[in-house]
Amino acid sequence: MTASGDLSEIILNDALSDFQKQNLGIADLERGYVGLQLKAIMEQYVLIGLHTQVEFELAIKELEVAKLIDTGPYVPYENDPGSSVLLFGGSSKREYIFLTEKGYKAASIARRPKIAPIAAHSVHISRGVFHQSPLGIGTNIRQDVNYTDLSITDFQRLASELSLLCSAVLPHATAPEHIAAIGRLAEAQMAAQANDAPKVQQALSSVGQAGKWLLSTAEKIGVGLAAAALKTHLGL
């Protein structure tokens, strides 16, 4: 798959997370809603060097052509009061993206856990090491380090929470180590999206001095699994 294709899947997943965070419903999919700001998405994936501007624009274009997302706000044409020609319709100012019904369905299907037909497994995070176990049913992640047991159905929840954390900390990045840590966080998100446990571990173990800054924000915004994973890989 191309880099823009990979990014389009990540953006679609981010849009679904935003839709769910806002507690929206089918009526919002039909009429549109204020979703993720395009500028913020670009900053998250382009400005920290994970993707190029071209890859970002192609990813958005792919999602629009497939009618998985739309943009807004919609602004009607302004007709000249002195003109005898009236224009109807309008255009998008392209400030934000939002899911369509088709996009919601596609994102939801992509996020469903993939259950092996014979030997399902679970993944345990224990002091920075991902252990495969044949004891679980489906694909679960459980963190067993100094807090109440936490489990999810697959890596997609972790990817969603890391994406939310990236969006939350980016506006408050004031030091080079903050930018570097956000880059590692975004790498961990993409690895989680791909169900790649070793790369998640490697990225979260490399957040450096800003690790506690990330953890503090994660706890404030309530992304429990992301906070748990950070604690594990930071040795806290």
C-alpha positions as CSV (number, residue, x, y, z in Angstrom):
1,M,0.0,0.0,0.0
2,T,1.3,3.5,-0.7
3,A,2.2,6.0,2.0
4,S,-0.8,8.1,1.2
5,G,-3.0,4.9,1.4
6,D,-1.6,4.1,4.8
7,L,-2.2,7.7,5.9
8,S,-5.7,7.8,4.6
9,E,-6.6,4.7,6.8
10,I,-5.1,6.5,9.8
11,I,-7.0,9.7,9.1
12,L,-10.2,7.7,8.7
13,N,-9.6,6.0,12.0
14,D,-8.9,9.4,13.6
15,A,-12.2,10.7,12.2
16,L,-14.1,7.8,13.7
17,S,-12.5,8.4,17.1
18,D,-13.5,12.1,16.9
19,F,-17.1,11.2,15.9
20,Q,-17.3,8.8,18.9
21,K,-15.7,11.3,21.3
22,Q,-18.4,13.9,20.3
23,N,-21.2,11.3,21.0
24,L,-22.7,12.0,17.6
25,G,-25.3,9.9,15.8
26,I,-26.7,9.0,12.4
27,A,-28.4,12.4,11.9
28,D,-24.9,14.0,12.1
29,L,-23.6,11.7,9.4
30,E,-26.5,12.7,7.2
31,R,-26.3,16.4,7.6
32,G,-22.6,16.8,8.4
33,Y,-20.9,18.1,11.6
34,V,-17.8,20.0,12.7
35,G,-15.1,17.3,12.7
36,L,-11.3,17.3,12.8
37,Q,-9.6,20.5,11.7
38,L,-7.6,19.9,8.5
39,K,-4.8,22.2,9.8
40,A,-4.5,20.2,13.0
41,I,-4.3,16.9,11.1
42,M,-1.6,18.3,8.8
43,E,0.4,19.5,11.8
44,Q,0.1,16.1,13.4
45,Y,1.4,14.1,10.4
46,V,3.3,16.5,8.2
47,L,5.1,19.1,10.3
48,I,6.8,16.5,12.5
49,G,8.1,14.8,9.5
50,L,6.1,11.5,9.4
51,H,4.6,12.3,6.0
52,T,5.1,14.8,3.2
53,Q,2.6,17.5,2.3
54,V,1.9,15.6,-1.0
55,E,1.2,12.4,0.8
56,F,-1.2,14.2,3.2
57,E,-3.1,15.9,0.3
58,L,-3.3,12.6,-1.6
59,A,-4.7,10.9,1.5
60,I,-7.4,13.5,1.9
61,K,-8.2,13.3,-1.8
62,E,-8.5,9.5,-1.7
63,L,-10.9,9.7,1.2
64,E,-13.0,12.4,-0.6
65,V,-13.1,10.6,-3.9
66,A,-14.2,7.4,-2.1
67,K,-16.9,9.5,-0.4
68,L,-15.7,8.4,3.0
69,I,-15.3,11.9,4.3
70,D,-16.5,15.4,3.4
71,T,-15.2,18.8,4.3
72,G,-16.8,22.0,5.6
73,P,-18.1,24.4,6.4
74,Y,-20.3,24.7,3.3
75,V,-20.7,28.3,2.1
76,P,-23.4,29.3,-0.5
77,Y,-22.3,31.5,-3.4
78,E,-22.7,35.2,-2.9
79,N,-24.6,36.7,-5.9
80,D,-23.8,40.2,-7.0
81,P,-26.9,42.4,-6.1
82,G,-26.6,44.2,-9.5
83,S,-26.2,41.1,-11.6
84,S,-29.0,39.5,-13.7
85,V,-27.3,36.1,-13.3
86,L,-28.0,34.2,-10.2
87,L,-25.7,31.4,-9.1
88,F,-27.0,28.6,-6.9
89,G,-25.1,26.2,-4.8
90,G,-21.9,26.8,-2.9
91,S,-18.5,25.3,-1.9
92,S,-16.6,24.1,1.1
93,K,-14.1,26.3,2.9
94,R,-12.2,23.1,3.7
95,E,-11.5,23.9,7.3
96,Y,-12.5,20.5,8.7
97,I,-13.4,17.0,7.7
98,F,-16.3,14.8,8.8
99,L,-17.3,11.2,8.2
100,T,-20.0,10.3,5.8
101,E,-22.3,7.3,6.4
102,K,-20.1,5.3,4.0
103,G,-17.0,6.4,5.9
104,Y,-18.4,5.5,9.2
105,K,-19.2,2.0,8.0
106,A,-15.7,1.6,6.5
107,A,-13.9,2.9,9.6
108,S,-16.0,0.7,11.9
109,I,-15.3,-2.4,9.8
110,A,-11.6,-1.7,9.7
111,R,-11.5,-1.4,13.5
112,R,-13.3,-4.7,14.2
113,P,-11.0,-7.2,15.9
114,K,-9.6,-9.9,13.6
115,I,-10.2,-13.2,15.3
116,A,-8.1,-16.2,14.3
117,P,-10.2,-19.2,13.3
118,I,-8.3,-21.7,15.4
119,A,-5.8,-20.2,17.8
120,A,-6.9,-16.7,19.0
121,H,-4.5,-14.8,21.2
122,S,-4.1,-12.0,23.7
123,V,-1.3,-9.5,24.2
124,H,-0.1,-8.6,27.6
125,I,2.0,-5.5,28.3
126,S,4.3,-6.2,31.2
127,R,7.2,-3.9,32.1
128,G,7.7,-2.8,28.5
129,V,7.5,-6.3,26.9
130,F,4.6,-7.6,24.8
131,H,3.9,-11.3,25.6
132,Q,1.8,-13.4,23.3
133,S,-0.5,-15.8,25.1
134,P,-2.9,-18.4,23.7
135,L,-5.3,-18.0,26.6
136,G,-7.4,-15.2,25.4
137,I,-10.3,-15.2,23.0
138,G,-10.1,-12.6,20.3
139,T,-7.3,-10.0,20.3
140,N,-6.9,-8.4,23.7
141,I,-4.4,-6.2,25.3
142,R,-4.0,-6.2,29.1
143,Q,-1.6,-4.0,31.2
144,D,-0.6,-5.6,34.5
145,V,1.8,-3.0,36.0
146,N,0.7,-1.4,39.3
147,Y,-2.9,-0.5,38.4
148,T,-6.3,-2.2,37.9
149,D,-6.4,-4.6,35.0
150,L,-7.1,-3.0,31.7
151,S,-8.1,-4.8,28.5
152,I,-9.2,-3.9,25.0
153,T,-10.3,-6.0,22.0
154,D,-7.4,-5.0,19.7
155,F,-4.6,-2.5,19.0
156,Q,-7.1,-0.1,17.4
157,R,-8.2,1.4,20.7
158,L,-4.6,2.1,21.5
159,A,-4.1,3.7,18.1
160,S,-7.2,5.9,18.7
161,E,-6.1,7.0,22.1
162,L,-2.5,7.8,20.9
163,S,-4.0,9.9,18.1
164,L,-6.2,11.8,20.6
165,L,-3.1,12.3,22.8
166,C,-1.1,13.7,19.9
167,S,-3.8,16.2,19.1
168,A,-4.0,17.2,22.7
169,V,-0.3,17.9,23.3
170,L,0.6,19.3,19.9
171,P,-0.7,22.9,20.6
172,H,1.3,22.9,23.9
173,A,4.6,21.8,22.5
174,T,7.1,24.5,23.5
175,A,10.4,22.7,23.5
176,P,12.4,20.5,21.0
177,E,12.0,17.5,23.2
178,H,8.2,18.0,23.1
179,I,8.3,17.8,19.2
180,A,10.5,14.8,19.3
181,A,8.3,13.0,21.8
182,I,5.2,13.8,19.7
183,G,7.0,12.2,16.7
184,R,7.6,9.0,18.7
185,L,4.0,9.1,19.8
186,A,2.8,9.3,16.2
187,E,5.1,6.4,15.3
188,A,3.6,4.4,18.1
189,Q,0.1,5.2,16.8
190,M,0.9,4.0,13.3
191,A,2.5,0.9,14.7
192,A,-0.6,0.2,16.8
193,Q,-2.8,0.7,13.8
194,A,-0.7,-2.0,12.1
195,N,-0.9,-4.3,15.2
196,D,2.9,-4.1,15.4
197,A,3.7,-4.6,19.1
198,P,7.5,-4.4,18.9
199,K,7.4,-1.0,17.0
200,V,4.8,0.3,19.6
201,Q,7.2,-0.7,22.3
202,Q,10.2,0.8,20.5
203,A,8.5,4.1,19.9
204,L,7.0,4.6,23.4
205,S,10.4,3.6,24.9
206,S,12.0,6.5,23.0
207,V,9.9,9.4,24.0
208,G,12.7,10.7,26.2
209,Q,12.5,13.5,28.7
210,A,9.0,14.5,27.6
211,G,7.6,11.2,28.6
212,K,6.1,12.5,31.9
213,W,4.7,15.5,30.1
214,L,2.9,13.1,27.7
215,L,1.7,10.9,30.6
216,S,0.3,13.9,32.5
217,T,-1.7,15.0,29.5
218,A,-2.9,11.4,28.8
219,E,-4.2,11.2,32.4
220,K,-5.9,14.6,32.2
221,I,-7.8,13.8,28.9
222,G,-8.7,10.3,30.1
223,V,-7.0,8.1,27.5
224,G,-6.4,5.3,30.0
225,L,-4.8,2.7,27.7
226,A,-2.3,5.2,26.3
227,A,-1.4,6.3,29.8
228,A,-1.0,2.7,30.9
229,A,1.3,1.9,28.0
230,L,3.4,5.1,28.6
231,K,3.8,4.1,32.3
232,T,4.9,0.7,31.3
233,H,7.5,1.8,28.8
234,L,8.8,4.6,31.0
235,G,9.2,2.2,33.9
236,L,6.8,4.1,36.1
